[in-house]
C-alpha cells in the first residue's frame, strides 16, 4: 500500500510549508512533506482527494496521478534540490544521480522527459543553473 502522493510545482521550503498547512487545514494526517511529494499516514478517500486537489490548485500546485508525470516531476525536483538547495559540489553526473534516485534506466528517463517537456533533460538542468 503506497501512501505517497506527488505534487507538481513544489520548488522551495515555502512550498513545503504551504502544502503542510493545506494538509493540516483539511485534517489529513501525514508523516512527511518534501519537495514534490507527501507521505500520508493513510490513503486518501475520493472526497479527501478532491478537497486536497482543489486546495492545492488554489495555491498553485496540483496532484500528479499518472506514473510518467510523477517520474518527470521527481527528475525536476532532483535538479531543484541539487542546484538550489544543496551545499554539495556540483561536480557529479546527472545520469548517476537520476538513475540512483529513481532506480530506472537513464536513457528511458531522459527520453520520457524530452517527449513530455519538449526540451531535453540536460537543457532543463542548464536552464535551472542560470
Buried (B, 14 or more C-beta within 10 A) or exposed (E): EEBEBBBBBBBEEEBBEBBBEBBEEEEBEBEEBBBBBBEBEEEBEEEBBEBBBEBBEEBEBBBBEEEEBBBBBBBBBBBBBBEEEEEEEEEEEBBEBBBEEBEEEBEEBBEBBBEEBEEEBEEBBEEBEE
